[in-house]
Amino acid sequence: MNLVRLTSLLGLLLTTQALAQSSSNAPASRLEAVAVKGSSRFQSAQIAPATGLRPGDQITRDDIQKGADALAALGLFSNVQYRFTTETAGVSVEYDVADAPTVPVLFDNFPWFTDDELIGAIKTSVHLFDGTVPDHGSILDDVSSALSRQLVARGISANVSHELVTLPASGRQVLRFRAEGTAVNVQTVEFSDALAGSDHGIQERIADLVGKPFSRSAVELFEFEQVRPVYLVHGFLRVEFGEPSVHVEGTSKVVVRAPVDPGPAFNWGGVKWSGNTAIPASELDKLVELSLGASADGMKIQSTWENARKAYERLGYLDLVLDRVPHFDDATKRVSYEAKITEGPQYRMGNLVLTGLSKEGERRIRAGWRIPTGAVFDNMVYEEFLNSGIKQSLAGLPVHYEKVGRFLQKDPAGAKLDVMLDFQ
C-alpha cells in the first residue's frame, strides 16, 4: 500500500517518502479501477472522469499524481488525498476529497437568455457544475467559456469575466459573471407597484439606470439604495423585491421589469429596552423619533438604534451590542421591538500616541486634545477632534499633512484605550 497526500493550498506537495523517491520513468501498469470518496455533493462516478484516468489505461505514478492535480485545480475540493494498490491484474486508485465551499452564480448582463437556459447550457458542457461554484479554480474559466459559446451562438461577441461579490440587500456572496463590451442599454424600468412608479425621488434617480448599460447588479443596488428607503419611510417594513426580468427591444435596448411586493404598512407600537444600566429606559425612549400609533417610518426606526449607540459611545461604551427583535402584529398592523443591550466595558482615556509630527506640531495637538487621561472616553469629542480639531490646532504651521491614520488600542480588561494618530 502506497499513500500520497495532496494539499492544493500548499502547492500540491507529495508527502510520502516512497512516492517522492519513485522514478518518473517507472513502468506503466494497467488501471483496473478509479474511485473517489469524501464528497457530499457528488458521487464517485461523477468525479472520477475529472481525474483523466480511465480503467484499462496504462498508467504510471505520475499519471495518478496528475489526476490528483486535476481535481485540486478545479477549486471544488479543498483537500485531495489518494492511495493506490498494485495487484496482479493491475492498479486500483482511490482518491479522498473534501468539498470546498461554493456560492451561487449570478448572470449579470445576459438579457438574451433566462437563467435556466444558461444553467442548462453550462451543465451540458462543464463537468461537475451544479449551479454553484467555488471562489477560485479552473471550473470558473470553464463556466466563462461555456457562456462565451452561448453568446457566439447568438451572434454576440464579448469576453466573459467573473468576480466574487457581496449583494447589498442580503449580504450573501455570489460569483458574478459579466459579458464585457456588450452595448445593451436600459430603455425603461417598470416597477410593479404604484408607489415606486410614482414617487418623485425615485423617478428623479431613475436616470442612474436608464440609458446606461444593463446590469442586474445595478438594478438591485438601485432598489436597495433608492427604492427600499421610500417604502420604509411609508411603514412598509417587510417590502420584498423580486428578481428583475428583462425584455430585449431590438438589438441594443432592454426593458427592465422590477416586481415589488410592499406588504402591509405598519404603525409604531413602541420599544422595550433590556440590559441597559448606564442609561435608563426613560432616557432611551427620548431618542425614539416616533410617537405611538404613528406610521412606522423605517428610517426613523433605524435612527433610533443609531442614536442609542451614539449616546452610549459618549459615555465610553464602544463595544455596545444592540440586538433588535421586531414583533409584527398583522391584525392591528403594528410593529414593536425588543431591544436587548449588552453594554460591555466603559472605556477611559489612556495614552495619546502621536507619530509623524514636528515638535511644535505635537505640542499643538496635545494642547488641543480634550479628553484627559483617566476620563471617560467620549467618542463624539474624539470624532469632532478628527474632523475639525486637528486642523484648528495646526493652523499656521508651514507643514501640511495629507492624511491622518487613526487607531484605538482597546484594553477591555483594564477598561481603557490609547488613541494613536499617525500624521502623513
N, C-alpha and C positions, 0 to 999 in steps of 0.2 A: 504494500500500500504506500503510495506517494502522496504527499499533501502539499498544496501550494496555496498561499494566501495572496489575495489581491485586494488592495485598498485603493480605490480610484482617487480619493482625495490626497493621497500621499504618493502620487506618481506611479501607481500600479506596480508596487515593488514586490518582488518574489521573496518569500520568507522561509522557504525550506532549503536546507543545505544540499539535499540530494538533487533537487532540480537546478539549483544555482550552479552546481558542478557538472551538470549534464552537458554533453556536446551538442552543438546546434546541428551537427550532421548525423545525429543518431538515426538508426534505421527506422523506416516507417512501419507502422502496424495498421492492421485493418480495424476501423472503428465499428464496434458491434452496436453500441447504444450511447445516446447522449440524453441526459435528463437534467432538469432544473427544479430546485425546490426553494422554499423560503418566501415566495411571493404570495401575498393575499389578493393581489389584483389580477394576476394572470396564471393560467395553467402551464404546466411544463411544456405541453405540446405547442403552446403559443410562443413561449420564449425561446425554445431550443433552436428554431431556424435562425434567430438573430446571431447565434454564435458562428454561423457559416459552416458548421460541421454537419456532415450527412452520414448516417450509417452506411457502411460499405466503402467509404473513402479510405485511402491510405493516409494516415496522419502521423505526425511526429509530436514531440513535446512542445515544440514551437507553435504548432497549429492549435494545440489546446490553450496555450497562453494567448494566442491571438483571439481565440473565441472569448476568453475572459475579458480581454481588452475591448472587444466589440460591445460586450454587454455593458461594461463600465462607461464607455464613450457615449452611450445613448442618453445618459443622465437620469434614466428611470430607476437606477439602483444605486444606493448609497454605499454598498459594500458588495464585493464579489469574492467568493472563495471557490476552489474546486479541488476535486480529488479524482484520481483515476486508478483503475485496477487493470493489470495485464494478465490475461489468461491465455490458454492455448488457442482459443478461437480468435482472440483479438483484444481490443481495449474497450473498456466501458468508462465513460466520463460522466461525472455528476458535478454540476455547479450549484452552489448555495448562495442565494442573493438576499438582499434586504431592500425592500421598497423605499425609494426616496419620496419625499413629499411632492405633491403635484398641486397645480392650481387650474381653474377653468380657463378656457380660451375666450378671447373677445375679438371678433372680426370688426375692426373699427370703421372701415370705409370701403365696403364691398356691396354697394347698393344693388348690384345686378343679380345678387344671389340671396337666398334665405340662409339662415344659419344651418338648417337641416341639410340643405343642398351641399354646403361647404363641408360640414362634418362628414356627410356620407362620402363625398369625393376623397377626403383625406383618409378616411378609414380604408378605402379601396386601395390606396397606394402607399400608405405609411404603416409599416408593421408596428403593432403594439400601441397604436393611437386609440384611446378610448374616450376622447372628448376633453381630457385634461392632460397637462404636460408638466414636466419639471421646470425649474427656473434656469436650467442650462442643459447643454448636451446636444448631440448631433440630431436628435429627434426634432428639435426646433427648426433646424435647417431643412429637414425633410418635410416638415409641415409647410414652411415657406415655399419650398419648391412645388409642392402639390397645389398651393394656392396660385402660384405663378402660372402653372399649367392651365388652371381653370380660367384665369384672365386671358391667356393667349387664345384659348378656345373661343372666347367671346370677342376676339379681335382687339384686346386691350393690352397695351404694352406698359408694364410697371414693374418696379422692383418691390419685393415684399420684405418688410423689416419686422422685427419682433422686439418687445420690451416688456419687462415686468413692471406693472403699475398698480397703484392703490386707488380704488374707486372712492370718490369723496363721500357719497351718501352712506354706503355700507361699511367702508373701511376695509373691505376684503381685497385681497390681491388677485389679479388676473394677468395672464400673459396676452398682451395686446399685439395683434398682427395688423399691419397697415400696408396698403398699396401706395407706394411713394410715386409722386409725379402724375397722378391722375387729375384731370381738370373737370371735376364734377362738383358744381356749386349748389348751395341750398337756394331754392326758389322761394319757398314759403314754409312756415312752420304752423301747423294746425293743431291746437290743443283741444282735447275732447270736452273739457269743462269750460263753462262760460266765464268764470272768474278769471282764469288765465288768459282767455281770449280777449277780455275787455279791459283788464287792468292797465291803466295808463303807464305805470312804471315798467311793467313787463314789455309792453309794446314799444316803449322808448328804447329798451335794451335789446330788442329782437334783432337789431342790426348787427349784434355780435355774432349772429348765425347766418342771416340772410345775405346772400351774395358771397359768402365765404365757402371754402372747400368743405364738403360734407364730412362730418366726423361724429360717430356715435358718442365718443367720449366728450366732445364739445357740447353736444346736446344734453347729455346727462349732467355735465358740470353746470350748464345754464339752468337746468331745472333745479339743481341743488342750491345754487347761489342766488338766482334771481326769482324763480317761481315759488319755491318752497317757503321762503320768508313771508311772501304775500299771504299764503294760506295760513301760516302760523299766526300772523297778526290778526286774522279773522277768526281765530279759535279752532281752525281745522287741524287739530294736533295729531291726527292719525292719517294725514294725507299720504297717498301712495302714488308713485309714478310707475306706469307700466313700461314695458320695453318699447322704445320708439320703432315705428315701422317707416319704410320709405317707398316711394314710388318714383321711378325714373321717368322724367319728362324729356323726350327727345334723346339726345346723346350726351348732354352736358349739364343737366339740371335735375334736382330731385325735390320732391315734396315730402316733408317730414311730418308724420302724424304721431303726436305725443299723447298717449292716454293718461288722464289724471283722474283718480278716484279721491275726491275730497274727504269722504266720510262725514260724520256729523260734526257740527260746530259745538264746542263746549263752553260752558261758563265756569268761572273761578269758584272753587269750593274751599280754598284755604290750604295752609301747610301746617303740619305738625312737626316740631323740631324735637330731636332727642340727641343725647350725648354731649350737649353743649353745657359747659360750666363757666367759661370765661365771659361769654356774652349771654345774658338771659333771653328767653324766647320772646319776651315783650319787646326787646330791642331789635331782635332779628325780624320780628313782624313789621317793624317800621321800614325795613329795607324792601318790603314787598310793594311793588308799584301797581297792584291790582286791588280792587275792593270786592268783597263777597258778592257773587251774583253777576259781576261784570263779565264781559266777553273774555275768555281765557287767552289773551294775547300771548302767543308762544314766545315772542321776542322779549316781552316784559318778564315772562317766567324765567327765561334764560338770564336776564339781567339780575333777577333776584339772587340766583346762585352766585353770579359774579360779584354782586355787592356784598354777599355774606363772606365770600372768600377774601375780598379786599379788606373788610372790617377785621377779620382775624389776622391778616398779614400786617395790619397796622399795629397789632398787639404782639407781634413776633411769632405767630403761629404759621410758619411757612410750609409745614408738612401736613397741613389740613387735608383730610379726606372727607368729601361730602357725597354721600350716596343718596340719590333721589329715586323714590319709587312712586310712580303715578297710579292713581286709582280712578278709573273711568266708570262713571255711573251712566250707562246708556239710557236708562229710564228717565232720569232727570236732566241728562245732558250736562252733568257737572264733572269736573275733574279736581281731585285733591291730591296732595302729595305728603308722603312721609319723607322727611329729610333727616338722615342719621349722620351726625358729625363725629368724627374721630379727630380730636384736636392736635395730638402729637405734642412735642416739646415746645416750650416758649423760649425762643432764642434771644440771647443778649449779645450785645456787640463785643467782639474780641479785638483783634488787631486790624488796623488799616495798612495793607501792604501795597506799596507803590513801586512801580518799575518803569524805566524809560524816561524819567523826568530829570530836569536840571535841579540843582539845589533850591533855586528860587521857586521853580515850579512846584516842587514837593512842599515847600513851606506854605505856598498859597493854597494848595489843595488841602493840606491838613488844617489850615486856618478856616477854610470854608466848610469842612466836614461837620455835620450837625448831629451825629449820633455818638455821644461819649462812650468810652469803654465801660462796659458793665451795664449800660442802659438797655432797656427793651428795644429790640431791633424793629424799627418802624419801616416797613418796606416802601411805603409811599414817600417818605423822606429820602430814602435811597434812590428811588426812581426819579424823583424831582432833581436830585443832585446830578444824576447821569444826564438828564435831559437839558438842564439849564445851569446848574450849579458849577459844573466844571468849566463851562465857557465863561461864566462870570468871574470865577476865581483866577483864570489865566488871562483875563482881558489885559491887553497892553504888552504882553510878552512877545518878543520877536519870533519865537519858535511856535509853529502850529503843528497840531497832531491830527493826522488824517483819521485815525480811529482809535478807540479805547477798548481793549479787551477787558472783560469783567468776569469775575467768578466768585461765588460764595462758597467758602470752605466750611461746611457744617460739621459740628461735633454734637450729634444728638444726645449722647450720654452726658456730656457736660453742659448741654443746652446753651451753647454759644457758637458764634460763627465769626470767621475772619473775612473781610472784604478785600479782594485782590483786584487792583486796577493796573492794567499794562498799557502805557501810552506809546503809540506807534506813529 
